[in-house]
Amino acid sequence: MSLIFYSDRCTACGQCVEVCPFGVLSLEGETLVIGEGCNLCGACLEVCEVEALAVPEVAGPAPRPAVPPDGVWVFAEQRHGVLAPVTLQLLGEGRRLAEALQVKVAAVLLGEGVAPLAPTLLTAGANQVYLLEHPLLKNFLEEPYASALTELAQKFRPEIILAGATYLGRAFIPRVAAALQTGLTADCTAFHIDLEKRLLLQTRPAFGGNIMATIITPRTFPQMATARPGVFKPRAPEPAPDGEVIRVVLSSLQAAARSRFLSTVLEIKERIPLAAAEVIVAGGRGLKEAKNFRLLEELADLLGGAVGATRAAVDAGWLPYPHQIGQTGKTVSPKLYIACGISGAAQHLVGMQSSDFIVAINKDPAAPIFKVADVGLVGDVFEIIPALIQEIKKDRR
Ligand SMILES: Cc1cc2nc3c(=O)[nH]c(=O)nc-3n(C[C@H](O)[C@H](O)[C@H](O)COP(=O)(O)OP(=O)(O)OC[C@H]3O[C@@H](n4cnc5c(N)ncnc54)[C@H](O)[C@@H]3O)c2cc1C
């Protein structure tokens, strides 16, 4: 589409040339020339007194299609026959959303020899499990996983698809969204339902974590979103789930054309993986230098926990990146989070504020971390932590 120009009305006054923010308009003698790069912003229209310029009419958005029949889906991520914890967390959240919408929640389980995982999915809240077993799905590769989930979604038509923002989810879920020609909101931290409009409200940090944006997918289905591990909590297990397992066969699955599975290499993990730790003692710039993290390690060891860090501490080289908690690190929700010398920047809070109980130690009483803390200790970490360690040791003698 390009700018409409009525040369018979133009008086060559040059006002449009002056206001064009992109410099695409110019006058050659008495003739207006429209160059490359016009984005139809309309600034020129506002100053043209003789209405010699116009932008083409754009058709309004297409009406929203009818709500698809198949409720909420959760992609059941598994590797080597072990379910990723985010699957159970999302099933809990998916069930909550499905109950609000009065629909079912289904887990979609892809792999080979993974049928034994289905009962766990039902216990975790799924009303249905779509089970697709195929040799091509044995080891994760983006192409067959994306085409399998796309085809299943086209066949059964879910209203919502949720998946973990894990390495695996990030690798193939965007392909599925693109193939289904719908939107995808990555790394959500909260979901709500607008019942009146029947929309999934997908909240995630934006602009470097300084604001929380709520995103909607108002014109296409399914509404798709990913959430990081640790953001949601699993439901209490159903003692006698009455859901069903639906075996699906897809004849069209094809081997990946551009990638092939070579081998699995074990990741070098932290002492206790942060994501699984029930207690996390985390340190920030207030720890002053790397060697002071030994204090936190001692406290964490006594409490059977793991050590985390802010980005400031990781950037300073005091702890390696796998320990970073926050927007660009891990999201955690332990039972106890002890924040030591951490100011509580929005980008850090987003990764830990769903912890069950937060203790903050900071010498600045106005530090924002105290706003999310259940217990705040205003004081010097180098006095408070040794005192805590001493008390715990005394208690255990
Ligand atoms: C795009 C983007 C992504 C980011 N991602 C992350 C992320 O994933 N994780 C993250 O953590 N940050 C992230 N950040 C950085 C974030 O904005 C903050 O800069 C960072 O969290 C601050 O770390 P801090 O609390 O350790 O340091 P500071 O903000 O410097 O706070 C240090 C605190 O220690 C206290 N203190 C000092 N000495 C003592 C003492 N002796 N005893 C007690 N308290 C003391 C001070 O009062 C202060 O409150 C990101 C930023 C951007 C722009």
The ligand as an ORCA input file, in Angstrom:
! r2SCAN-3c Opt
* xyz 0 1
  C      17.296     -6.824     30.953
  C      17.761     -7.048     32.354
  C      17.726     -8.307     32.879
  C      18.156     -8.539     34.178
  N      18.092     -9.798     34.679
  C      18.414     -9.997     35.970
  C      18.296    -11.287     36.568
  O      17.962    -12.288     35.928
  N      18.582    -11.418     37.869
  C      18.996    -10.353     38.650
  O      19.236    -10.554     39.840
  N      19.139     -9.141     38.104
  C      18.877     -8.927     36.793
  N      19.053     -7.707     36.261
  C      19.767     -6.696     37.052
  C      18.894     -5.983     38.072
  O      18.285     -4.868     37.451
  C      19.732     -5.466     39.253
  O      20.772     -4.665     38.767
  C      20.350     -6.589     40.103
  O      19.370     -7.520     40.472
  C      20.936     -5.962     41.348
  O      21.621     -6.936     42.066
  P      21.891     -6.778     43.605
  O      20.617     -6.689     44.351
  O      22.860     -7.845     43.946
  O      22.729     -5.415     43.675
  P      22.329     -3.985     44.191
  O      21.110     -3.495     43.533
  O      23.562     -3.160     44.089
  O      21.972     -4.203     45.721
  C      22.897     -4.530     46.697
  C      22.178     -4.451     48.036
  O      23.024     -4.887     49.060
  C      22.792     -4.122     50.220
  N      23.983     -4.207     51.035
  C      25.218     -3.727     50.786
  N      26.068     -4.078     51.768
  C      25.350     -4.789     52.667
  C      25.677     -5.437     53.895
  N      26.911     -5.430     54.387
  N      24.686     -6.053     54.565
  C      23.432     -6.074     54.083
  N      23.066     -5.500     52.900
  C      24.021     -4.869     52.212
  C      22.511     -2.728     49.685
  O      21.750     -1.986     50.631
  C      21.735     -3.021     48.411
  O      20.349     -3.007     48.647
  C      18.638     -7.468     34.969
  C      18.659     -6.183     34.428
  C      18.248     -5.976     33.139
  C      18.258     -4.583     32.580
*
